[in-house]
Amino acid sequence: MSDHVRTTGPMLASPRCGARTRTSGACRAPAVHGKTRCRMHGGAEGSGAPRANQNARKHGRFTRDAIAEGREIRALLGEARRMLVRTK
């Protein structure tokens, strides 16, 4: 047998990842030093989108202007429906 002493205390005492699993349980992996996620949930170096990610702005569907325009269109459609109901 080996004389190797297993010192798992520091790892067991380290902060855990804050991500949720598919079954709503907490991820039990240790968080990356200085972060709140483990290496598999976004704590690894280079994970996630780069700063000023241009791919996120590809179609502009969710920009402030597009959202405001959608609200205006829905308001106009609602007004038109109300007018049609009144004329019947």
C-alpha positions, 0 to 999 in steps of 0.5 A: 500500500501507498503511504500517500496521504490524501488531503481533500479537506481544502477542496471540500471546503472550497466554494461550490459552483453556483450553476444549476443542473438539468434536474434543478440541483446545484452543481457540486464542482468547485468554483474556479478561483476568483469566480462563481462558476466551475470550469464546465459552467463558464469559469474557465479561461476563454469561456463565454462571448468576447467583449463587444461581441458583434455576433450578439448584434447580428439581426437587431431584433432585440434592440431598444428601437425594435422593441419600441417599434413593436410596442407601437405596432401592437398599440395601433393594432389594438386600437384598430381592433377596438374601432372595428368592434365599435362599428359593428 
